[in-house]
Amino acid sequence: MRCAITRRFDQPGEVLQRHVVNVTMKDGAEFRLDAAVYFRFENGLITRIEEYACAPSAA
Protein backbone atom coordinates (compact mmCIF):
# COMPACT_ATOMS: atom_id res chain seq x y z
CA MET A 1 0.00 0.00 0.00
CA ARG A 2 1.30 3.45 -0.93
CA CYS A 3 -0.20 6.86 -0.22
CA ALA A 4 0.49 9.80 -2.51
CA ILE A 5 -0.46 13.23 -1.16
CA THR A 6 -2.10 15.28 -3.91
CA ARG A 7 -3.07 18.41 -1.93
CA ARG A 8 -2.65 19.80 1.55
CA PHE A 9 -4.18 22.93 3.00
CA ASP A 10 -3.29 24.13 6.45
CA GLN A 11 -3.97 27.15 8.55
CA PRO A 12 -3.76 27.72 12.29
CA GLY A 13 -5.78 24.99 14.00
CA GLU A 14 -6.76 23.06 10.84
CA VAL A 15 -5.29 20.71 8.24
CA LEU A 16 -7.02 19.21 5.21
CA GLN A 17 -5.16 16.62 3.13
CA ARG A 18 -6.20 14.86 -0.06
CA HIS A 19 -4.36 11.72 -1.14
CA VAL A 20 -4.53 8.62 -3.32
CA VAL A 21 -4.07 5.17 -1.76
CA ASN A 22 -2.59 2.63 -4.21
CA VAL A 23 -2.99 -1.02 -3.19
CA THR A 24 -1.51 -4.18 -4.72
CA MET A 25 -3.18 -7.37 -3.53
CA LYS A 26 -1.36 -10.69 -3.00
CA ASP A 27 -2.72 -11.96 -6.34
CA GLY A 28 -1.26 -8.92 -8.14
CA ALA A 29 -4.58 -7.11 -8.58
CA GLU A 30 -4.28 -3.35 -8.13
CA PHE A 31 -6.75 -0.67 -7.16
CA ARG A 32 -6.70 2.92 -6.00
CA LEU A 33 -8.78 4.84 -3.54
CA ASP A 34 -9.21 8.62 -3.44
CA ALA A 35 -9.26 9.85 0.15
CA ALA A 36 -9.22 12.99 2.27
CA VAL A 37 -8.73 13.67 5.95
CA TYR A 38 -9.47 16.80 8.00
CA PHE A 39 -7.98 17.57 11.42
CA ARG A 40 -8.92 20.36 13.83
CA PHE A 41 -6.60 21.25 16.72
CA GLU A 42 -7.16 23.17 19.94
CA ASN A 43 -4.49 23.72 22.60
CA GLY A 44 -2.16 21.30 20.80
CA LEU A 45 -4.71 18.45 20.79
CA ILE A 46 -6.76 16.97 17.95
CA THR A 47 -10.40 17.86 18.63
CA ARG A 48 -11.98 16.64 15.39
CA ILE A 49 -11.12 14.15 12.63
CA GLU A 50 -13.16 13.65 9.45
CA GLU A 51 -12.19 11.04 6.85
CA TYR A 52 -13.60 10.46 3.39
CA ALA A 53 -12.78 7.79 0.82
CA CYS A 54 -14.19 6.58 -2.49
CA ALA A 55 -13.12 4.52 -5.46
CA PRO A 56 -12.76 6.67 -8.59
CA SER A 57 -15.51 6.18 -11.14
CA ALA A 58 -14.67 4.41 -14.39
CA ALA A 59 -14.33 6.68 -17.41
C-alpha positions as CSV (number, residue, x, y, z in Angstrom):
1,M,0.0,0.0,0.0
2,R,1.3,3.4,-0.9
3,C,-0.2,6.9,-0.2
4,A,0.5,9.8,-2.5
5,I,-0.5,13.2,-1.2
6,T,-2.1,15.3,-3.9
7,R,-3.1,18.4,-1.9
8,R,-2.6,19.8,1.5
9,F,-4.2,22.9,3.0
10,D,-3.3,24.1,6.4
11,Q,-4.0,27.2,8.5
12,P,-3.8,27.7,12.3
13,G,-5.8,25.0,14.0
14,E,-6.8,23.1,10.8
15,V,-5.3,20.7,8.2
16,L,-7.0,19.2,5.2
17,Q,-5.2,16.6,3.1
18,R,-6.2,14.9,-0.1
19,H,-4.4,11.7,-1.1
20,V,-4.5,8.6,-3.3
21,V,-4.1,5.2,-1.8
22,N,-2.6,2.6,-4.2
23,V,-3.0,-1.0,-3.2
24,T,-1.5,-4.2,-4.7
25,M,-3.2,-7.4,-3.5
26,K,-1.4,-10.7,-3.0
27,D,-2.7,-12.0,-6.3
28,G,-1.3,-8.9,-8.1
29,A,-4.6,-7.1,-8.6
30,E,-4.3,-3.4,-8.1
31,F,-6.7,-0.7,-7.2
32,R,-6.7,2.9,-6.0
33,L,-8.8,4.8,-3.5
34,D,-9.2,8.6,-3.4
35,A,-9.3,9.8,0.1
36,A,-9.2,13.0,2.3
37,V,-8.7,13.7,6.0
38,Y,-9.5,16.8,8.0
39,F,-8.0,17.6,11.4
40,R,-8.9,20.4,13.8
41,F,-6.6,21.2,16.7
42,E,-7.2,23.2,19.9
43,N,-4.5,23.7,22.6
44,G,-2.2,21.3,20.8
45,L,-4.7,18.5,20.8
46,I,-6.8,17.0,17.9
47,T,-10.4,17.9,18.6
48,R,-12.0,16.6,15.4
49,I,-11.1,14.2,12.6
50,E,-13.2,13.6,9.5
51,E,-12.2,11.0,6.9
52,Y,-13.6,10.5,3.4
53,A,-12.8,7.8,0.8
54,C,-14.2,6.6,-2.5
55,A,-13.1,4.5,-5.5
56,P,-12.8,6.7,-8.6
57,S,-15.5,6.2,-11.1
58,A,-14.7,4.4,-14.4
59,A,-14.3,6.7,-17.4
